[in-house]
Amino acid sequence: MPGKIYKKNSDIVTRKIADELFLVPIKGNIADMQRIFTLNPVGQYIWQEIDNRKGLDEIRKGIIERFDVEIEQADSDIREFISELIEADLIRE
């Protein structure tokens, strides 16, 4: 998974309210209000860095620098979050 590059699903709308970032899947022209996702700061960083160009190695490096965590913690956070995004169909390879 470290070298993989992901792309955001184009049917996702993001909204930042106060310090929270919300992901809202859209079906047709209607928001799927049953599936709104709120991201913590690490999740927000990962989401913002997923751009179909950066690999997970580069994103991990940014997490380590920005959040001052060990590589093991950064790897765990990325694996867990990417798995959740894939399961929710919010990103694709």
N, CA, C and O of each residue as an XYZ file, in Angstrom:
372
protein
N       0.812     -1.215      0.000
C       0.000      0.000      0.000
C       0.852      1.276      0.000
O       0.373      2.300     -0.487
N       2.089      1.272      0.519
C       2.844      2.519      0.640
C       3.040      3.290     -0.659
O       2.940      4.517     -0.646
N       3.313      2.632     -1.773
C       3.569      3.343     -3.011
C       2.321      3.641     -3.828
O       2.399      4.293     -4.869
N       1.181      3.172     -3.365
C      -0.044      3.341     -4.136
C      -0.472      4.805     -4.189
O      -0.217      5.593     -3.277
N      -1.131      5.129     -5.294
C      -1.664      6.479     -5.502
C      -3.173      6.360     -5.635
O      -3.678      5.497     -6.353
N      -3.880      7.225     -4.947
C      -5.337      7.170     -4.952
C      -5.933      8.447     -5.525
O      -5.295      9.499     -5.576
N      -7.170      8.312     -5.949
C      -7.919      9.416     -6.543
C      -9.249      9.523     -5.809
O      -9.878      8.513     -5.494
N      -9.671     10.751     -5.542
C     -10.957     10.972     -4.881
C     -12.099     10.671     -5.837
O     -12.013     10.946     -7.034
N     -13.163     10.108     -5.298
C     -14.386      9.907     -6.060
C     -14.945     11.291     -6.389
O     -15.024     12.145     -5.506
N     -15.327     11.520     -7.622
C     -15.806     12.845     -8.023
C     -17.202     13.156     -7.495
O     -17.671     14.287     -7.625
N     -17.872     12.170     -6.901
C     -19.212     12.377     -6.360
C     -19.190     12.732     -4.875
O     -20.128     12.419     -4.143
N     -18.123     13.381     -4.438
C     -17.977     13.773     -3.034
C     -17.869     15.292     -2.952
O     -17.083     15.906     -3.674
N     -18.654     15.886     -2.076
C     -18.576     17.314     -1.817
C     -17.934     17.482     -0.453
O     -18.290     16.778      0.492
N     -16.986     18.411     -0.340
C     -16.375     18.693      0.962
C     -16.819     20.067      1.429
O     -16.966     21.001      0.641
N     -17.028     20.162      2.729
C     -17.394     21.436      3.355
C     -16.625     21.555      4.659
O     -16.578     20.619      5.457
N     -16.021     22.719      4.863
C     -15.330     22.980      6.120
C     -16.217     23.907      6.938
O     -16.573     24.998      6.492
N     -16.566     23.467      8.123
C     -17.383     24.249      9.037
C     -16.604     24.339     10.343
O     -16.282     23.326     10.964
N     -16.312     25.556     10.742
C     -15.421     25.804     11.878
C     -14.102     25.092     11.563
O     -13.494     25.374     10.531
N     -13.647     24.182     12.420
C     -12.395     23.468     12.173
C     -12.627     22.046     11.691
O     -11.687     21.253     11.637
N     -13.861     21.712     11.341
C     -14.162     20.342     10.916
C     -14.393     20.279      9.416
O     -14.992     21.174      8.820
N     -13.901     19.197      8.822
C     -14.108     18.964      7.406
C     -15.117     17.831      7.248
O     -14.963     16.763      7.839
N     -16.141     18.075      6.452
C     -17.193     17.096      6.204
C     -17.111     16.617      4.762
O     -16.904     17.413      3.846
N     -17.276     15.311      4.563
C     -17.355     14.719      3.236
C     -18.791     14.260      3.046
O     -19.326     13.523      3.873
N     -19.417     14.697      1.953
C     -20.809     14.366      1.682
C     -20.896     13.706      0.312
O     -20.689     14.368     -0.705
N     -21.200     12.403      0.269
C     -21.393     11.735     -1.020
C     -22.659     12.254     -1.704
O     -23.668     12.515     -1.050
N     -22.589     12.398     -3.018
C     -23.715     12.885     -3.807
C     -24.175     11.767     -4.738
O     -23.360     11.137     -5.413
N     -25.471     11.528     -4.770
C     -26.060     10.557     -5.699
C     -26.991     11.330     -6.615
O     -27.988     11.895     -6.164
N     -26.665     11.355     -7.904
C     -27.441     12.190     -8.807
C     -27.203     13.639     -8.421
O     -26.060     14.095     -8.404
N     -28.248     14.356     -8.116
C     -28.126     15.741     -7.663
C     -28.459     15.882     -6.181
O     -28.663     16.991     -5.689
N     -28.514     14.750     -5.470
C     -28.957     14.764     -4.077
C     -27.841     14.277     -3.158
O     -27.183     13.274     -3.434
N     -27.641     15.005     -2.063
C     -26.647     14.596     -1.064
C     -27.167     13.385     -0.298
O     -28.338     13.329      0.076
N     -26.284     12.418     -0.071
C     -26.626     11.243      0.721
C     -26.378     11.579      2.191
O     -25.300     11.315      2.723
N     -27.369     12.153      2.830
C     -27.222     12.647      4.200
C     -27.049     11.523      5.220
O     -26.696     11.791      6.369
N     -27.287     10.284      4.829
C     -27.087      9.149      5.732
C     -25.599      8.794      5.845
O     -25.203      8.048      6.740
N     -24.787      9.325      4.942
C     -23.378      8.928      4.887
C     -22.440     10.129      4.938
O     -21.507     10.200      4.138
N     -22.650     11.050      5.826
C     -21.738     12.188      5.984
C     -20.562     11.745      6.847
O     -20.744     11.063      7.856
N     -19.360     12.136      6.447
C     -18.146     11.765      7.170
C     -17.488     13.025      7.725
O     -17.355     14.024      7.018
N     -17.079     12.975      8.984
C     -16.352     14.066      9.623
C     -14.921     13.588      9.835
O     -14.698     12.477     10.315
N     -13.958     14.424      9.479
C     -12.558     14.016      9.561
C     -11.819     14.715     10.692
O     -11.994     15.910     10.929
N     -10.979     13.932     11.391
C     -10.098     14.520     12.393
C      -8.930     15.191     11.662
O      -8.836     15.069     10.440
N      -8.044     15.890     12.366
C      -6.960     16.613     11.680
C      -6.074     15.729     10.792
O      -5.694     16.150      9.699
N      -5.741     14.523     11.240
C      -4.918     13.641     10.411
C      -5.709     13.204      9.176
O      -5.167     13.175      8.071
N      -6.975     12.869      9.357
C      -7.840     12.507      8.236
C      -7.973     13.647      7.245
O      -7.951     13.429      6.034
N      -8.109     14.863      7.759
C      -8.196     16.037      6.883
C      -6.927     16.176      6.046
O      -6.987     16.434      4.844
N      -5.785     16.002      6.694
C      -4.514     16.121      5.977
C      -4.419     15.068      4.879
O      -4.074     15.386      3.741
N      -4.724     13.818      5.215
C      -4.658     12.740      4.218
C      -5.609     13.041      3.063
O      -5.227     12.927      1.899
N      -6.855     13.426      3.382
C      -7.853     13.717      2.346
C      -7.361     14.832      1.415
O      -7.492     14.732      0.195
N      -6.801     15.879      1.992
C      -6.341     17.004      1.185
C      -5.145     16.626      0.308
O      -4.945     17.213     -0.755
N      -4.360     15.660      0.745
C      -3.169     15.262     -0.005
C      -3.468     14.224     -1.094
O      -2.659     14.040     -2.003
N      -4.603     13.553     -1.015
C      -4.969     12.580     -2.053
C      -5.338     13.375     -3.297
O      -6.344     14.085     -3.326
N      -4.498     13.242     -4.333
C      -4.697     14.081     -5.515
C      -4.379     13.357     -6.822
O      -4.223     13.995     -7.863
N      -4.282     12.039     -6.770
C      -3.986     11.230     -7.947
C      -2.550     11.432     -8.436
O      -2.212     11.010     -9.542
N      -1.707     12.070     -7.630
C      -0.310     12.255     -7.994
C       0.629     11.805     -6.872
O       1.686     11.230     -7.135
N       0.247     12.065     -5.641
C       1.104     11.741     -4.503
C       0.869     10.306     -4.051
O      -0.266      9.845     -3.937
N       1.969      9.619     -3.798
C       1.890      8.278     -3.249
C       1.744      8.337     -1.734
O       1.969      9.375     -1.111
N       1.368      7.218     -1.162
C       1.183      7.169      0.290
C       2.488      7.402      1.040
O       2.469      7.883      2.173
N       3.630      7.066      0.421
C       4.919      7.336      1.068
C       5.103      8.837      1.304
O       5.544      9.262      2.372
N       4.762      9.621      0.299
C       4.901     11.078      0.410
C       3.918     11.641      1.440
O       4.262     12.543      2.204
N       2.702     11.105      1.457
C       1.696     11.548      2.433
C       2.143     11.182      3.843
O       1.984     11.970      4.775
N       2.706      9.979      3.996
C       3.209      9.545      5.313
C       4.297     10.486      5.806
O       4.314     10.852      6.981
N       5.197     10.878      4.929
C       6.269     11.797      5.317
C       5.680     13.102      5.853
O       6.158     13.639      6.852
N       4.641     13.610      5.185
C       3.982     14.830      5.639
C       3.313     14.668      6.990
O       3.339     15.588      7.807
N       2.714     13.510      7.239
C       2.075     13.250      8.544
C       3.122     13.261      9.651
O       2.910     13.852     10.709
N       4.247     12.607      9.402
C       5.312     12.538     10.406
C       5.811     13.944     10.744
O       6.006     14.276     11.913
N       6.015     14.754      9.723
C       6.517     16.118      9.951
C       5.470     17.017     10.602
O       5.772     17.735     11.554
N       4.255     16.978     10.096
C       3.208     17.895     10.552
C       2.668     17.542     11.939
O       2.387     18.432     12.742
N       2.525     16.249     12.219
C       1.882     15.833     13.474
C       2.876     15.276     14.488
O       2.481     14.858     15.576
N       4.181     15.265     14.134
C       5.227     14.827     15.046
C       4.921     13.453     15.648
O       4.886     13.285     16.867
N       4.702     12.475     14.762
C       4.443     11.101     15.191
C       5.518     10.186     14.619
O       6.223     10.538     13.674
N       5.622      9.015     15.211
C       6.572      8.008     14.728
C       6.042      7.371     13.453
O       4.844      7.415     13.174
N       6.947      6.780     12.684
C       6.578      6.172     11.408
C       5.518      5.077     11.574
O       4.631      4.932     10.733
N       5.617      4.306     12.667
C       4.647      3.230     12.896
C       3.236      3.788     13.077
O       2.271      3.222     12.562
N       3.118      4.888     13.800
C       1.814      5.513     14.027
C       1.271      6.091     12.720
O       0.085      5.955     12.421
N       2.137      6.729     11.952
C       1.715      7.292     10.661
C       1.243      6.177      9.733
O       0.216      6.321      9.070
N       1.981      5.065      9.677
C       1.580      3.928      8.828
C       0.234      3.373      9.256
O      -0.618      3.085      8.416
N       0.041      3.222     10.555
C      -1.215      2.704     11.078
C      -2.381      3.633     10.728
O      -3.436      3.175     10.289
N      -2.185      4.937     10.925
C      -3.235      5.911     10.610
C      -3.596      5.875      9.129
O      -4.774      5.885      8.771
N      -2.581      5.831      8.271
C      -2.833      5.821      6.828
C      -3.570      4.547      6.429
O      -4.577      4.611      5.724
N      -3.080      3.392      6.871
C      -3.721      2.118      6.506
C      -5.186      2.094      6.912
O      -6.053      1.725      6.120
N      -5.453      2.487      8.145
C      -6.820      2.463      8.652
C      -7.716      3.441      7.878
O      -8.824      3.086      7.476
N      -7.239      4.651      7.676
C      -8.057      5.663      7.017
C      -8.291      5.328      5.547
O      -9.414      5.448      5.057
N      -7.240      4.908      4.841
C      -7.388      4.546      3.426
C      -8.366      3.381      3.287
O      -9.193      3.377      2.375
N      -8.285      2.405      4.168
C      -9.226      1.276      4.123
C     -10.664      1.758      4.297
O     -11.564      1.294      3.596
N     -10.881      2.681      5.223
C     -12.233      3.216      5.438
C     -12.718      4.004      4.219
O     -13.887      3.909      3.846
N     -11.826      4.779      3.598
C     -12.210      5.553      2.421
C     -12.568      4.637      1.251
O     -13.530      4.893      0.526
N     -11.794      3.574      1.073
C     -12.079      2.616     -0.004
C     -13.407      1.923      0.248
O     -14.232      1.801     -0.657
N     -13.614      1.468      1.479
C     -14.857      0.766      1.835
C     -16.073      1.657      1.619
O     -17.132      1.174      1.219
N     -15.930      2.947      1.877
C     -17.041      3.890      1.712
C     -17.133      4.412      0.272
O     -17.978      5.254     -0.029
N     -16.273      3.916     -0.607
C     -16.235      4.326     -2.019
C     -15.973      5.827     -2.176
O     -16.543      6.475     -3.055
N     -15.112      6.369     -1.325
C     -14.757      7.783     -1.398
C     -13.488      8.007     -2.223
O     -13.250      9.106     -2.722
N     -12.661      6.934     -2.363
C     -11.460      7.016     -3.182
C     -11.327      5.738     -4.002
O     -11.951      4.713     -3.727
N     -10.470      5.856     -5.037
C     -10.162      4.720     -5.915
C      -8.678      4.754     -6.252
O      -8.025      5.794     -6.166
N      -8.160      3.586     -6.640
C      -6.764      3.539     -7.100
C      -6.667      4.107     -8.484
O      -5.577      4.160     -9.054
